[in-house]
Amino acid sequence: MKFATRAIRTGHQRTVEGEHCEPIFATSSFVFETAAEAAARFSGEQPGNIYSRFTNPTVRAFEQRLAALEGGESCVATASGMAAILATCMGLLQAGDRILAARSLFGSTSMLFDKYLARFGIATDYVPLSDLDAWAAAIRPETKLLFAETPSNPLTEMVAIRPLSEIAHAQGCLLAIDNCFCTPALQRPLEHGADLVIHSATKYLDGQGRCVGGAVIGDAKRVGEDVFGVVRTAGPSLSPFNAWLFLKGLETLQLRMQAHAASALVLARWLDEHPAVARVYYPGLPEHPQHDLIANGTANGAANGVANGAQIGAEAQRQTGAEARPGTSAEAQQQTGGGIIAFEVVSAHSSRAREAAWSVIDATQMLSITANLGDTKTTITHPATTTHGRLSPEARAAAGITEGLIRVAVGLEDVADIQVDLARGLESLLRSA
Ligand SMILES: *Cc1c(COP(=O)(O)O)cnc(C)c1O
């Protein structure tokens, strides 16, 4: 079945009631016909549900659907995206192992690595996301896991997954990709050589800002046994209510991601031309440094969607003249530029950049001032004082998070209304300059 069909049909095993919509199994435990059956379930001789910390049919439906979308053998759902990262590390690493991660990481992920996993003897080294030579050079004998988000938050820097996976495998390491920004509708890291995919389902998989959850996808041994073992034992399991919301979210994922990306491209092009904007970061713009990793950056391509990704990718390569050399970044891995844009406002004095960015944010009337993303509602954030506010000024500068930077997670409102809202503040900047 094709992607959109799997997103709607996979995972639901209709019960004797003949329900059309997936049921929510709101039950903590399951009963057995006999004592012998209970014993057989507990011993593992007989497959089946025991207790919802271990397995739950609604949660399993979500896991099967997401595994089918990412192209993985196994999926384990978790209570949050962070729980997915924790369970992955606990399931696959031990004291003395090292993680090698991209420097630009979700804030809580680097905090988990540096503050908590470090206490249990798992240290983390960091490299610049898109610098493949730096990744290769930084692998030590103890390094077991390479970890990256692509595109990065908020500057949308990308890493070529295929060559990174080759670097990892040459040294006996696993590659985990946090696919939160793209979702399998736009990027399927396992198809490009990654071993593990991590999700914060809180973002685009739900897509409507309703609940928190996460997932890990990969092979049956590592995910289906090792990561699952941590979740069922330590207990960061997903609630069946939240799993049901995610099931509903997945049904519209492809349509939503196409619409987010189509609007984002319109806005990125407009911002790129706007006199109050100094710089736009969006993978769909041709000047983006890793634009060649995008299969099709056009609005037309977004509308055509992922139905035939390989063909679109080949076409994009033909159009750009890029050759598909193995081990280089020429392999298109992301269908569109996605839904997240960052841009820097112009300010007469660099000391007033924060003031300028805040004034643009505060001038909006419709956009939600919140750090969340992946919602139908467009959100606007000042990374330097929110998501990246805990970094030292030097670390922030090194990461390229300037005081004039604004991140917009483009929602599904009419793009004209989003543009009008952003224009208010940008135009007042021009007037005050
Ligand atoms: C939000 C987010 C997470 C953490 O997910 P939660 O569901 O909030 O725990 C991890 N990675 C990225 C890229 C995120 O945006």
The ligand as an ORCA input file, in Angstrom:
! r2SCAN-3c Opt
* xyz 0 1
  C       9.894     18.524     21.089
  C      11.095     17.811     20.629
  C      11.621     16.726     21.344
  C      11.058     16.275     22.671
  O       9.757     15.817     22.557
  P       8.687     15.883     23.770
  O       7.512     15.207     23.196
  O       8.495     17.325     24.098
  O       9.298     15.138     24.905
  C      12.723     16.078     20.830
  N      13.285     16.471     19.676
  C      12.825     17.507     18.967
  C      13.497     17.896     17.694
  C      11.711     18.212     19.409
  O      11.261     19.261     18.699
*
